[in-house]
Amino acid sequence: MNVLHTADWHLGMTLCGRRRDTEAAAFLDWLADVIERESVDLLLVTGDIFDNGTPSARSQTLYYRFLTKAAAAGCRHIIITAGNHDSPAFLEAPHEILEALNIHVVGTAGAGKPGGTFLLDGSDKTPQLIVAAVPFLRDRDIRRSAPGASIGEKASQVREGVRSLYNEAWEAACAMQPSSGPKVPVIITGHLFAAGGKTIEGDGVRDQVAGFIERVGADIFPTDAAYVALGHLHVPQTVAGINTIRYPGSPIPVGFGEAEQRKEVILVTTGSEIPTVVRPVPVPQFRRLATIQGDLLTIRHKIGELRMTGGPVWAEVIYNGSVLPGDLMGEVTGMTEGSEIEVLKVKDIRLVSEALSAYQSCEELEELTETEVFERCMETADIPSEQQERLMATFREVLSAMDSDGTDGGNLS
């Protein structure tokens, strides 16, 4: 069977307040074309379909429209598992309608129900593949609470719970093997942080399993699995150097830290009599992101290069020059005027650094409140006291608005 593996779409995500729906729609259209071009039999989506548990109407439209396109493109089977960003109940709610289209959604797992297990047939109606679909695991799914247990003991219980659940999933898959003929390959899925996994600074990926600061080793996955399809990490990668245990990564950069990263989906070919073949397929860049860092002269030069390249760009500017500009935002705006370059974020590294170093040298940014950091930035910039009062009042209004709408200032994945 030809299997296409993807994950971490994060439909509905934003970047500096800008919605990413246009990029998401372009990616999903491209994915439907790949399914048709590569004669994909099974699509596997291993978690974080949406960016939050209550997706907008627009995000839902993108999702359901894609599923109908994928089915129309000839995809015989679609299996979707929930990630830590997804609401299992929301994903599973329309399962009766979806299953009529051979679309299976697995939101939860636990002892005695290690996800979903599916025996899939090929175009000749004979069994071709078994999928043990394990979604993101929550603490309650895999660990019984023990009063008085230490953090270390709880973490150990999580590791053993994950291992036990994957053993159950493997046994359930093996029980579905046809009674006659050759054994069919088995694919197993997961949405977790594997030991040795690579992340990008600022991507917000949580270094945890089932709510604990914990990673799992590749040894929890059955060695006889034809392929292990994972989700959660945004960097495309193998686990422990094993070619058949893979994260496809996020197909759209969730932040500027992923701007230069090659994005991909994975094509997997399986068969009873052949070894598994894995082939990454590069994902086109649907919107260019750029990080521009340096002093004013360097920033001007790099913006000029982006102008020459042409096309729309979302950029962040990081100023690290030795001289404090009077109006950094105004300078940058002038450099991009009349171009398709839109600067979403401007950061002055020196200003923040000086604001902190003016106080105790041992003081860490994490120890300060947002208000304290803002106060010190104003003092370092020599802003008059009467202006400081107005700026601080506005800053507090912004913080209050963020609190009231549930914004946490970041997009944890």
N, C-alpha and C positions, 0 to 999 in steps of 0.2 A: 504494500500500500504506500501511496505517497501522502506524507503527513506534513502539514505546515504548522510550526510552533511559534507562537508570539505571546507577548505578555505586557503588562504595565502600560496600557493605553492611557490611563488617567483622563478619560473623557470628562470635560468640564473644568480642567485645570486652567489656571491663569498665571501670567508672568507680569509682575509689577502692576497688577490690576487689569492687564489686558487679557481678554479671553482668547483661547487657542482653538476655537471651534473650526475656523477655516482650515487650519493645518490638519486637525483631526479628520475632517471630511475628506480632504485630499488624500490622506494616508489610507483611509478605509476604502476609497475608490480604487486606489492603487493596489491594495491588498486583494480586493475582489478580482481585479485583472490578473494578479499573480495566480490566484486559485484556478482561474480558467486556463491560463496559459500553461501552467505546470500540471494540469489534470490532477489537482489535489483531491484525495479521497476523504481525508480527515483534517479538520482544523482544530488545533488545541490552543486555547487561550488560558494561560495559567495565572490568573489573578490580577487585581487592580484594573478592572475594566473601567470603572469610574473613579473619579478623584475623591469622592466622598459618598457616604451612605444614602444621601438624599439628592440624587442627580437631578439637574434641571430638565425641563421639558425638551430643550434643544439637545441635551446630551442623550436623552432617551431616544429621541428621533434618530440621531446618528446611529445609535446602537441597533435599533430594530430595523432600520433601513438597510444597514450593512448585512444583517443576518439574512434578510430576504434576497439581497444581491448574491451573497455567498451560495445560498441554496440554488438560486437560478444559474449560477456559474458552474454547476455540476458537482459541488461538494456534497458527498454522500452523507457525511457525519460531521457534526460540530459538537465538541465537548468544552464547556466553560467551567472553570472553578473560581471560587471567590478568593480575593486577596484581603489583606488587612484593611484596605481602604473601602472595600465593598460591604454592602449590607446583604448578608446571606438570605434573609427573608425577602428582600426586594428582588434579588436575582432569581430566586426560586419561585416567586409568586406565579408567573405565567407558564410554569413547567409543562402543564398538560397541553397547552397550545403549541409550545415549542417542540415537545417530543413528537408531535404529529409531523414535524418537519425534520425529524432525526437530529434535533438540537437538544443536548442534555446539559443541564446546569446542576452543579454540585456546590452547595453553599456551606454545608457543615459536615463535620466528622466527629467520631467519638468511639469509645469502647463498644464493640459489637457492630458498629457501622462506620468502618474506616473510609468514608467517602462514598464514591459510586464505582461500580465495576461493570464494564461493558464489553460484550463480545460482538465485534463488528464484522460484517460481511463485505466482500468485495463486489465488483461488478458482475461476477459470475455466481453470486449468491452463496458462496462458500465462506466459512469463517476464515478471516485473514489476520485479525489483530485483537488483542485484549488490552483494554486501558483500565488501569486502577487509578481513578481520579481522586487525589487527595487535595483538599483546599487548604487555605491558611488555617493553622491550628491555634485555638485559643486555650488559655490555661485550663478552663473548665472542661475542655474536650479531652484532655490527656492526663490530668493530675487530680488525684483526690486530696483535698485539703487535710493537713495533719496539724492539729493544734500544737503550738510551741516549736514548730520546725524552723530551723535557721534559714537564712537566705541561701546558704550553700546547699543545704538539704533540699530546699524547694527547687533550686536549679537542677540538682541531680535528678529529682523526680521528673522534671520537665524532659530532660534528656532521655531518661528511660521510657517515659510516656510516649515520646516521639518515636523511639526505636520500636516499641511494642506495637504502636499503631501501624507503622509501615510493615511490620511483620504480618499483622492481620490483613492489611491490604494485599500483600503478596500472596498470602494463603488463599484469600478470596479469588484473586485472579487465577491462580493455579487450578482452583476447583472448577473454573469455567472452561478449561481446556477440552476440546472435542474428545469424545470417547474413542474415536478411531482416526487414523491418518496422522500426519506429522503434527507436532506441537506448533502452535502459532506463537509469534513473538508477543511479548508483553511490554507495554509502555506504562510507566508510573509517573505521577506528577507531584509537584509540591510548590508551596509558596512560603519561603523561609530564607534565613540567612545561613549559608553554608560556610564552614570554616575556610579561611583563605580567600574569601570573596573580596573582589575589588569594588570600591565605591569612588565617587567623585566628591571633592569638598563642596559642601553646600547643596548636595542633592537631597538631603533630609532623610535618606533611607535609614530606618531604625535598625540598629545593631542588636536585634533581639529575636527570640523565638518564644511564642506563646506568652508575650508580655514580660519576659525576663531578658536581662542583658546576657545573651547566650547565643552560641552558634552550634551547629551540628556538623559532624564530620561526614564525609562521603560514605563511610562504612555503614551508615544507617540504611542506605539504599541497596536493594537486592543486586548481587553481582550478576545474576542471570537476566536482568532486565535488558531488553533490546535498546531502550533509551529512557533517560530520566529527564522529564521536561519541567523546568523550574521557572519561577517568577519571583520578583521582589527586588533584585538588584538591577540597576539601570544600565550597568556596563555589560555589553555582550562578553561572555566568558565561559570557559569550561570550569569544572570543579575538580580539584586535585589532579589537573592535567589529563582527565579522562574525557575523550572526545565525545562520548555518548551521554555525559551528564552536563547539561548546558542551561545557561541563562541567555535568552535572546536579547535581553535589555529592553529599555523603553524605546519605541520606534520614533518618538518625537522628543527632542531635548526638553527636559522639564525645567532647566535653568541654564544660565550662561556658562556654568562649569562644564556642561555637556556639549557646548557649541561646536567644538572641533572633533567630537567623538563620532566614529563611524557607527551608524545605526544599521540594524539588520533584523531579519526574521530568519528562521531556520527551516530548511527543507530536509525531511528525513524519509529515507526509503527503507522499508522493512520487508522481510520475507522469510518463510520457514526454512528455506535452503540457502539463503544468502546472508552475509554479514550486513549489519546496519550501515547505511551510507548517509553521512551528514554533510549538508552543503549550505553555508550561509548565503543569504541573498541580501545585498545592500539595499537599504531603504533610501529613496531620494530625499533631498533636503527641501522641505516644502516652505520653509521660511528661514532666511539666514539670520543667525545670531552672532554677535561679535563682542569680544571684550577688548577695549582699547585702554592700554595702561602706559603711563609715563608722565613726563613733564608736559607743559603746554606745547612746546615745539614738537615733541614726539606725537602727542595726541593729534595736533593739526596735520602732521604728515600722514598718520594712519587713516584719519578721516578722509584726507585727500585720495588715498589709495582706494578706499571704499567707494568714493564718488566715481573714480575711474572704472571700477568694476561694474557699477550700475546695479539696478535692481533694489527692491525694498530690503532694508536691514533694520532689525531691532538691536540696539547696542547698549552696553553699560560702559561707563567711563570711570576709570580709577586713576586719580591724580596722585602722583607720588613725588612731585617736584619739591625743591628746597625752598621755594618762595611761595608764600601764601597769597593766592590770587584774591583780589577784592570781590569779584563776582564770577566764580567758577562756572556756575550754571549759565550765566549770560555769555561767557566766552565760548562755551561749548555750543550753545544755541546758534551763535553767529557762525561757527565753523560748519554747521550742518544745514544752514538756511538754504532753501532752494533745492535740497537733495531729497532722496527717498530714505535717508538715514534718520531713524527716530530713536533718540536717546531716552531709554526708560529709567536709567539709574545713573546718578553721578555720585561718586564716593571720593572724599578727600582723606587719604590715608594719613597724611602728615598732621592734619587738624585733629583727628581723633587721637593719634599717638601723643601729640603734645598735650592735649587736654588731660590725658591720663598721667603722663609723666610729670605734670606740674604738681601732682599730689604724691602720695606715698609710692615709692618705687616698687614696692612689693604688691601693690594693688592690682587686682585682675579685673578685666572688663566684666566677667560674669558676676563679680561681687557688687556691681553697681546697678541701680535701677535705671530705667530709660530716662527718667527725669534728671537724675544726677549726671548722666553722660551728656545730656542736652545742655544743662547748666554749664558744664565745664567747657564744652565746645564754644558756647557764647563768650565765656570769659577769655578763652585763648584767642578768639577772633576780635577781642577788644570792642565788642558791641556795647554801645552806651546803655546805661542802666534803665532809662525810660523805654528804650526799645526792647530790652531783655524782658521786661514785664509783659509787654504785648505779645512778644514771641512765645513766652512761656504759657500764657493764657491760651494761645492758639494751639500750642503743642499739646496741652492737657485736653483740649477739645478733641484733637485727633485721637489721642489715646482712649478717651472715653468712647468715641465712635467705634473704634476697633473692638473694644471690649463688648459693646452692646450688640455688634453683629457677629460675634463669635470668631473674628479674625485673630489668629495668633501670631501674625507677623511672618509666618513661614508656611511652607507646604510640606509637612512631614509625610514621607512616603513609607 
